[in-house]
């Protein structure tokens, strides 16, 4: 289960300035930040799987390792998709560009959305945040989840739609109907 942190270990994490050189830096300390982004980082499905599993191992998030992703060819759209099923209630789907880089990922949850979000689903969300931001700590991932609003106690999950943007990535959690929720990470527009 996630615990709330009182502060982030990376202040100003979503405050970046674009310089003439094209490098993004933090406004607070003017240190170059790595360019992150699903398509911008050109992370292949294999690299995505390895980074995901690395985060699972580092933070001992048992039960989440990805063994083998199923790739579906969608060549008429110029993209492929990958899928990994964690359980009957939790499934990961990603879109892959023609250059074989991961463009976006979605985590589909099924179950009664009037009940609190399950520990496995929150842990998978945190792991996806860590996967797409290798410089993040687990506290940073919790901060993103908190910014989305998932940790608020008075959330009406039947109508929930929360989002936040960090380092050029948009993180969104929404409830589709009484049995389905989606957490997605896309490049911010």
C-alpha positions as CSV (number, residue, x, y, z in Angstrom):
1,X,0.0,0.0,0.0
2,X,1.1,3.5,-0.6
3,X,1.8,5.9,2.3
4,X,1.5,9.6,2.1
5,X,4.7,11.6,2.2
6,X,4.8,15.0,3.7
7,X,7.3,16.3,1.1
8,X,8.9,15.3,-2.1
9,X,12.6,14.6,-2.4
10,X,12.7,16.5,-5.6
11,X,11.3,20.1,-5.1
12,X,10.1,21.8,-8.1
13,X,9.7,18.6,-10.0
14,X,7.2,19.9,-12.5
15,X,8.7,23.3,-12.9
16,X,10.9,23.4,-16.0
17,X,12.3,26.1,-18.2
18,X,13.2,25.7,-21.9
19,X,16.5,27.3,-22.7
20,X,17.8,28.4,-26.1
21,X,19.9,25.2,-26.2
22,X,16.7,23.2,-25.9
23,X,17.7,21.7,-22.6
24,X,15.1,21.7,-19.8
25,X,16.4,22.8,-16.4
26,X,14.8,23.2,-13.0
27,X,13.8,26.8,-12.1
28,X,15.0,26.3,-8.6
29,X,18.6,25.1,-9.1
30,X,19.2,25.4,-12.8
31,X,20.5,21.8,-13.1
32,X,19.7,20.1,-16.4
33,X,16.9,17.5,-16.2
34,X,16.9,14.4,-18.3
35,X,14.6,14.6,-21.2
36,X,11.8,12.2,-20.4
37,X,8.7,11.3,-22.3
38,X,7.3,8.1,-23.7
39,X,8.0,8.8,-27.3
40,X,10.7,11.3,-26.6
41,X,12.9,8.8,-24.8
42,X,12.5,6.2,-27.5
43,X,12.0,3.4,-24.9
44,X,11.3,0.1,-26.7
45,X,8.9,-2.4,-25.3
46,X,11.8,-4.5,-24.0
47,X,13.4,-1.4,-22.3
48,X,10.0,-0.6,-20.9
49,X,9.6,-4.1,-19.5
50,X,13.1,-4.0,-18.0
51,X,12.6,-0.6,-16.4
52,X,9.3,-1.7,-15.0
53,X,10.8,-4.9,-13.6
54,X,13.7,-3.0,-12.2
55,X,11.3,-0.7,-10.3
56,X,9.5,-3.8,-9.0
57,X,12.7,-5.3,-7.7
58,X,14.1,-2.1,-6.3
59,X,11.0,-1.3,-4.2
60,X,10.1,-5.0,-3.6
61,X,6.7,-4.7,-5.2
62,X,6.0,-8.4,-5.3
63,X,3.5,-9.8,-7.8
64,X,3.9,-7.2,-10.5
65,X,6.8,-8.4,-12.6
66,X,6.2,-8.5,-16.4
67,X,7.3,-11.8,-17.8
68,X,6.3,-11.6,-21.5
69,X,4.3,-9.0,-23.2
70,X,2.0,-9.9,-26.1
71,X,2.5,-7.6,-29.1
72,X,-0.3,-7.0,-31.5
73,X,0.3,-5.7,-35.0
74,X,-1.8,-2.8,-36.0
75,X,0.2,-1.9,-39.1
76,X,-2.7,-0.2,-40.9
77,X,-2.5,2.6,-38.3
78,X,1.3,2.6,-38.2
79,X,1.4,1.5,-34.6
80,X,1.5,-1.7,-32.6
81,X,0.1,-2.5,-29.2
82,X,1.4,-4.6,-26.3
83,X,-0.5,-6.1,-23.5
84,X,0.2,-7.7,-20.2
85,X,-2.4,-9.2,-17.9
86,X,-1.4,-9.1,-14.2
87,X,-4.7,-10.6,-13.0
88,X,-8.4,-10.8,-14.0
89,X,-8.8,-7.3,-12.5
90,X,-5.6,-5.6,-13.8
91,X,-4.3,-5.3,-17.3
92,X,-1.6,-3.1,-18.9
93,X,-1.8,-2.0,-22.5
94,X,0.6,0.2,-24.5
95,X,0.8,1.8,-27.9
96,X,4.1,1.5,-29.8
97,X,5.0,3.9,-32.6
98,X,6.3,2.8,-36.0
99,X,9.9,3.4,-34.7
100,X,9.1,0.8,-32.0
101,X,9.1,3.3,-29.1
102,X,6.4,3.3,-26.5
103,X,4.0,6.1,-27.1
104,X,1.5,5.7,-24.2
105,X,0.5,3.2,-21.6
106,X,-2.8,2.4,-19.9
107,X,-3.6,0.4,-16.9
108,X,-7.1,-1.0,-16.9
109,X,-8.8,-2.0,-13.6
110,X,-12.0,-3.8,-13.2
111,X,-14.1,-4.2,-10.1
112,X,-16.5,-2.2,-8.1
113,X,-15.4,1.4,-8.5
114,X,-17.4,2.5,-5.4
115,X,-14.8,0.7,-3.3
116,X,-11.4,2.2,-2.6
117,X,-8.8,1.6,-5.2
118,X,-7.0,-1.6,-4.4
119,X,-3.4,-1.9,-3.2
120,X,-2.3,-3.9,-6.3
121,X,-3.7,-1.2,-8.6
122,X,-2.1,1.7,-6.7
123,X,1.2,-0.2,-6.6
124,X,1.0,-0.8,-10.4
125,X,0.3,2.9,-10.9
126,X,3.3,3.9,-8.8
127,X,5.5,1.4,-10.7
128,X,4.4,2.8,-14.1
129,X,5.2,6.4,-12.9
130,X,8.7,5.1,-11.8
131,X,9.1,3.4,-15.1
132,X,8.5,6.5,-17.1
133,X,10.6,8.7,-14.9
134,X,13.8,6.9,-14.0
135,X,15.0,9.8,-11.8
136,X,11.9,9.6,-9.6
137,X,11.8,8.0,-6.1
138,X,8.9,6.1,-4.7
139,X,8.0,9.3,-2.8
140,X,7.8,11.2,-6.1
141,X,5.4,8.6,-7.5
142,X,3.2,9.0,-4.4
143,X,3.2,12.7,-5.0
144,X,2.0,12.3,-8.5
145,X,-0.8,9.9,-7.3
146,X,-1.7,12.5,-4.6
147,X,-1.8,15.3,-7.3
148,X,-4.2,13.2,-9.4
149,X,-6.4,13.0,-6.3
150,X,-6.4,9.3,-5.8
151,X,-5.4,9.5,-2.2
152,X,-8.1,12.0,-1.2
153,X,-10.5,10.6,1.3
154,X,-13.7,12.3,-0.1
155,X,-13.3,11.1,-3.7
156,X,-16.5,10.1,-5.4
157,X,-15.1,7.2,-7.4
158,X,-18.1,6.9,-9.7
159,X,-17.4,10.3,-11.2
160,X,-13.6,10.5,-10.7
161,X,-11.4,12.0,-13.4
162,X,-8.1,13.3,-12.1
163,X,-4.9,14.3,-13.9
164,X,-1.6,16.0,-13.5
165,X,1.3,16.9,-15.7
166,X,4.9,16.3,-14.7
167,X,8.1,16.5,-16.8
168,X,6.1,16.6,-20.1
169,X,4.0,13.6,-19.3
170,X,0.3,13.6,-18.5
171,X,-0.9,11.2,-15.8
172,X,-4.7,10.6,-15.7
173,X,-7.0,8.3,-13.7
174,X,-10.6,8.1,-14.7
175,X,-13.6,5.9,-13.9
176,X,-15.3,4.7,-17.1
177,X,-18.3,3.1,-15.5
178,X,-19.2,1.3,-12.3
179,X,-16.8,-1.6,-13.1
180,X,-13.9,-0.1,-15.1
181,X,-11.2,2.4,-14.4
182,X,-8.2,3.6,-16.5
183,X,-4.8,5.0,-15.5
184,X,-3.0,6.4,-18.5
185,X,0.4,8.0,-19.2
186,X,0.7,10.0,-22.4
187,X,3.0,12.8,-23.6
188,X,1.5,16.1,-22.6
189,X,0.1,18.2,-25.4
